[in-house]
């Protein structure tokens, strides 16, 4: 998508982070041609996260009687509006309760110290939608959780030729 004055309403600044003296911007494009105005968290959750992530993945363990019932995230199973609203609030409260929870959630869904293993790949649409939702909640996300591979190479430097040759010998 090319951003110009005619379509910039579809580009959302999710959050701005300052890490290691560098500024990182997290943007999301959310197409909503019937309503080009601002996207709110409830609409985004309902359209992009509830069925695709919470109901397909999270509720397999994170329910009142599930194997992850002792965690801070317990969702309800179902698709009616009341359940969606409750699940939205559960996630929003989790993110707002602790500044580190947005990063914790993104690490868990990628399988880091998560009993349920990998649920989302960082390059997937679902991961990017979760990242966007966290931004709509106001969650602060570290650059290594943005799904951008550039963070993987942060701090890597080329070895000088004399050192590089030593490693070959």
C-alpha positions in Angstrom: 0.0 0.0 0.0 1.4 3.4 -1.0 0.7 6.0 1.6 -0.4 9.4 0.2 -2.7 12.2 1.3 -5.6 10.3 -0.2 -5.2 7.1 1.8 -3.2 7.8 4.9 -6.3 7.3 7.1 -5.6 3.6 6.8 -2.1 3.9 8.4 -2.2 3.7 12.2 0.7 4.6 14.5 0.5 1.9 17.1 3.3 3.0 19.4 6.6 4.8 19.5 9.4 3.2 21.4 12.8 4.6 22.3 15.3 1.7 22.7 19.1 1.8 22.9 19.0 5.5 21.8 17.0 4.6 18.7 13.4 5.4 17.9 11.1 2.6 16.6 7.7 3.3 15.2 5.1 0.5 15.0 2.6 1.1 12.3 -0.4 -1.0 11.2 -2.5 -0.8 8.1 -6.1 -1.7 8.7 -8.4 -1.6 5.8 -11.9 -0.6 6.7 -13.4 0.8 3.5 -16.9 1.1 4.9 -15.6 3.3 7.7 -12.4 5.1 7.0 -12.3 6.7 10.4 -10.3 5.6 13.4 -10.4 2.0 14.4 -11.2 1.2 18.0 -9.9 -1.7 19.9 -13.3 -3.5 20.3 -13.9 -3.5 16.5 -10.4 -4.6 15.7 -10.6 -7.4 18.4 -13.9 -8.5 17.0 -12.8 -8.5 13.3 -9.2 -9.7 13.6 -8.4 -11.4 16.9 -11.5 -12.9 18.6 -12.2 -15.8 16.3 -8.8 -16.1 14.6 -6.7 -16.2 17.8 -8.6 -16.3 21.0 -11.2 -18.9 19.9 -8.9 -20.9 17.7 -5.9 -21.0 20.1 -6.2 -19.4 23.5 -9.4 -21.1 24.7 -7.9 -24.5 24.2 -6.1 -24.0 27.6 -6.9 -20.5 28.9 -10.4 -21.0 30.3 -11.8 -21.4 33.9 -11.5 -25.2 33.6 -8.6 -25.4 31.2 -5.0 -26.4 31.9 -4.0 -22.7 32.1 -6.9 -21.8 34.5 -4.4 -20.6 37.1 -3.0 -17.9 34.8 -4.1 -14.3 34.6 -5.7 -14.9 31.2 -9.0 -16.8 31.3 -11.3 -16.5 28.3 -14.8 -17.7 27.6 -15.6 -20.0 24.7 -18.1 -18.7 22.2 -18.9 -16.2 19.6 -21.7 -14.1 20.9 -21.2 -10.4 21.5 -21.2 -10.7 25.3 -18.4 -13.3 25.2 -16.4 -11.2 22.7 -16.8 -8.2 25.0 -15.7 -10.2 28.0 -12.7 -11.6 26.3 -11.7 -8.2 25.0 -11.9 -6.9 28.6 -9.9 -9.8 29.9 -7.1 -9.1 27.5 -7.2 -5.3 27.9 -7.1 -5.6 31.7 -4.1 -8.0 31.4 -2.2 -5.5 29.3 -3.1 -2.5 31.5 -2.3 -4.3 34.8 1.4 -4.4 34.1 3.6 -2.5 31.7 5.6 -5.6 30.8 2.5 -7.7 30.0 2.3 -6.7 26.3 5.8 -8.1 25.7 5.1 -11.1 27.9 2.1 -11.9 25.9 4.0 -11.6 22.6 6.7 -13.8 23.9 4.3 -16.4 25.2 2.4 -16.7 21.8 5.8 -17.2 20.1 6.4 -20.1 22.6 8.9 -18.5 24.9 8.3 -20.1 28.4 4.8 -21.0 27.3 3.4 -24.4 28.3 1.2 -24.4 25.2 4.2 -24.0 22.9 4.2 -21.8 19.8 0.8 -20.4 18.9 1.7 -17.6 16.5 4.7 -17.1 14.2 6.1 -13.5 14.4 5.7 -13.0 10.7 2.1 -14.2 10.5 -1.0 -12.0 10.0 -2.4 -13.2 13.3 0.8 -12.1 15.2 0.7 -8.7 13.5 -3.0 -8.4 14.4 -2.2 -9.2 18.0 0.6 -6.6 17.9 -1.8 -4.0 16.5 -4.4 -4.8 19.1 -1.8 -4.3 21.9 -1.0 -0.9 20.4 -4.7 0.0 20.4 -4.8 -1.0 24.1 -1.8 1.3 24.6 0.6 -1.5 25.4 4.3 -0.8 25.0 6.2 -3.3 22.9 10.0 -3.8 22.7 11.5 -3.8 19.2 12.4 -7.5 19.5 8.7 -8.3 19.7 7.5 -6.4 16.7 8.0 -9.2 14.3 10.6 -7.2 12.4 13.6 -9.3 11.6 15.8 -6.2 11.7 15.8 -6.5 15.5 17.5 -9.9 15.1 20.6 -8.3 13.7 20.8 -5.4 16.2 24.3 -5.1 17.6 25.9 -7.4 15.0 29.1 -6.0 13.4 31.3 -7.2 10.6 34.5 -8.6 11.8 37.7 -7.0 10.5 39.4 -8.9 7.7 42.3 -10.1 9.8 39.9 -11.6 12.4 37.7 -13.1 9.7 40.6 -14.8 8.0 41.6 -16.4 11.3 38.3 -18.1 11.7 38.7 -19.8 8.3 42.1 -21.3 9.0 
